[in-house]
Amino acid sequence: MSSSNNAITTTTTAPAAAKKDPKTTEKKEVEEEEFEEFPIQEWPERGDGEDNEVNVWEDNWDDETHESEFSKQLKDELRKGGHQIA
Amino acid sequence: MPSLRSVDDYFAQVDSLCYYQDWETGEKISKMVSLKDEHSQAPFLHIDAYGSRTKRCRVTEDEVFDEIVCLHLHVLYNVHVAQDLVTAQSTQIQIIQLFNKEILQKRKDENWFLPVFYRLCTDLRWLSKCAETSVSGDDEGDSNANSFFESAAKAITECYRTCVSDVHAEQGTTKKVAMLNMTNQLFQIYFQINKLNLLKPLIRAIENCGPLYKHFLMADKVAYNYFLGRKAMFDADLNLAEKSLLYAFRNCPAESMSNKRKILIYLIPVKMFLGHMPTASLLHQYKLDEFQEVVAAVKDGNLALLDATLIRNEAFFIQCGIFLMLEKLRMITFRTLFKKVSQIVGTAQIPLEAFQTALRFVGVNDVDMEELECIIANLIASKKIKGYLSHQHRKLVISKTNAFPTLSGITTN
């Protein structure tokens, strides 16, 4: 019985705490997994290519324009291993 | 809205709101039956079985709302005074069943009350979770685990059926417009109890809803695309996952920082898998620095670093539910490592031994020749390497042109 009482206390203290600072406390409480409710329900829709945040994805990370430290070490390692190096 | 001082005040406010029957008023009433609204904290509203009192206030304007409000006070009493969350949850279900029977099924050609209904469902989910937590300490075993979520899903599904069958009303007043919000409610419940397969018919219904889609609220569309993208990621449908999560990210208001962050947690692994790497500043801006080393490792082909950083941040990634997805990035990391080896060696015929050396260099010591051939065969099959294996000569023979195509250019099916 004591364990279930504990559980009830934890769940019910949250709304009480929310009274002091409803916004932030409530946020913390659900932050773990729940998608938060939006304060407003309607706003203009953005289509493909109308992103606010651009250049946040890199596509050309793969073009080895400069040799990284890792690549240098890998080259040394292959050379040590007696492999052909271009 | 003026602050409340008594039960009379509360009833008077609901009563006056029930006079107007428009969407905006629906939103106002939804606050009056919310478990998170300020009024829910007022001790004078925590009343046991208020509806059965002979002398009491009434919502004279609307009998059904009168009953709903009384039940709502009963829920508040059980949450805040009796601390009986099981009763609170079952009472909330009662409210939803009443709403279905007396409002959704009976009131034709109007839908202004839907915001109230959305609120009742959202609170039912919250109560189900609380009820679940409150009994999970009891020694009842797992026999009725999830039963609160199950009963909530059942009640909401019944309402869903009512709403989708409202086909005669005009576009502006049809209850069908509730479809998306209710699908989202069920999405969240089924995520909790791991029954995402039950969403299939609901997703199909949204896909086939035609011009109605324009009438859904942006808040619901963003949430829906977030849930759909997560599900698609688990189903390994990366193209749908990318499309849905990008829509959600693009359309989620900047002020809702924590939602944008949640979307990114799933969008990042999907994007990486498709060959698009998040910039360091994006990760930092959204407090997702746990990904920094993952990105660096995948870009470099550094398996040792990838494994180390996955282990270091294991708790975080597991909590987000993306650990397995990130582990799949090993495949891309192999590809990038092998690409580097091929560039260093500089010929079209690369001894498998060279890959072994590279693997040992990045701390992967448990891949024997057979497994290496298997990894390479998989990379060839998934079009990440153009070439073939010569088992006999223990060599990988790669195409003279574009042997390691840019990941973002590979079409996945």
Contacts between the chains, C-beta under 8 A, distances in Angstrom:
chain1	res1	chain2	res2	distance
A	3	B	137	3.5
A	3	B	138	7.4
A	4	B	134	6.1
A	4	B	135	6.6
A	4	B	137	4.6
A	4	B	138	5.4
A	6	B	137	6.7
A	7	B	133	5.2
A	7	B	134	4.7
A	7	B	135	7.7
A	7	B	136	6.7
A	7	B	137	4.9
A	8	B	83	4.5
A	8	B	85	6.4
A	8	B	134	4.9
A	9	B	83	7.6
A	10	B	133	7.3
A	11	B	85	6.5
A	11	B	130	4.4
A	11	B	133	5.6
A	11	B	134	6.2
A	12	B	79	6.4
A	12	B	80	6.8
A	12	B	83	5.7
A	12	B	85	7.9
A	12	B	130	8.0
A	15	B	35	7.4
A	15	B	36	7.2
A	15	B	40	6.8
A	15	B	41	6.8
A	15	B	79	7.2
A	15	B	80	7.4
A	16	B	41	7.4
A	18	B	36	7.2
A	18	B	41	8.0
A	19	B	38	7.8
A	19	B	41	5.1
A	22	B	36	7.8
A	22	B	38	7.4
A	26	B	36	6.7
A	27	B	258	6.7
A	31	B	258	6.3
A	32	B	319	7.6
A	34	B	188	7.3
A	35	B	188	7.6
A	35	B	223	5.5
A	35	B	226	5.9
A	35	B	227	7.7
A	35	B	259	5.9
A	35	B	262	6.1
A	36	B	256	6.5
A	36	B	258	5.9
A	36	B	259	5.4
A	37	B	122	7.1
A	37	B	219	7.5
A	38	B	219	4.2
A	38	B	222	7.4
A	38	B	253	7.0
A	38	B	256	6.0
A	38	B	259	7.6
A	39	B	255	7.6
A	39	B	256	8.0
A	40	B	219	7.2
A	40	B	253	7.8
A	41	B	217	4.5
A	41	B	218	6.9
A	41	B	219	4.4
A	41	B	220	7.7
A	42	B	217	5.7
A	42	B	218	5.3
A	42	B	219	7.2
A	43	B	218	5.2
A	43	B	251	8.0
A	43	B	253	6.3
A	44	B	218	8.0
A	45	B	218	6.2
A	45	B	221	7.5
A	45	B	251	6.2
A	46	B	250	5.1
A	46	B	251	5.5
A	50	B	250	7.0
A	51	B	250	5.1
A	52	B	250	7.2
A	52	B	254	6.8
A	53	B	249	8.0
A	53	B	282	7.5
A	55	B	279	7.1
A	56	B	278	6.4
A	56	B	279	5.6
A	56	B	281	7.9
A	56	B	282	4.3
A	57	B	271	6.0
A	57	B	276	4.1
A	57	B	277	6.8
A	57	B	278	6.4
A	57	B	279	7.4
A	58	B	276	6.9
A	58	B	277	4.5
A	58	B	278	7.6
A	58	B	279	5.9
A	59	B	275	6.9
A	59	B	276	5.8
A	59	B	277	8.0
A	59	B	406	7.2
A	59	B	408	4.9
A	60	B	406	7.9
A	61	B	277	4.9
A	61	B	299	5.0
A	62	B	275	7.6
A	62	B	299	7.8
A	62	B	336	7.2
A	62	B	339	7.7
A	62	B	404	7.9
A	62	B	406	5.9
A	62	B	407	7.0
A	64	B	340	7.6
A	64	B	343	6.8
A	68	B	300	6.0
A	70	B	300	4.5
A	70	B	301	7.5
A	70	B	302	5.6
A	71	B	300	7.6
A	71	B	340	5.7
A	71	B	344	7.7
A	73	B	361	7.4
A	74	B	337	7.9
A	74	B	340	5.9
A	74	B	341	7.3
A	74	B	344	6.7
A	74	B	358	6.1
A	74	B	361	6.1
A	75	B	344	5.0
A	77	B	357	6.3
A	77	B	358	7.1
A	77	B	361	4.3
A	78	B	341	6.9
A	78	B	344	5.6
A	78	B	345	7.2
A	78	B	354	6.1
A	78	B	357	5.8
A	78	B	358	6.8
A	81	B	353	7.8
A	81	B	354	7.4
A	81	B	357	4.0
A	83	B	345	6.3
A	83	B	351	7.0
A	83	B	353	7.3
A	83	B	354	4.6
A	83	B	357	6.4
A	84	B	345	5.7
A	84	B	346	7.4
A	84	B	347	6.8
A	85	B	344	6.0
A	85	B	345	6.9
A	85	B	346	7.2
A	86	B	343	7.5
A	86	B	344	6.6
A	86	B	345	6.3
A	86	B	346	2.3
A	86	B	347	7.3
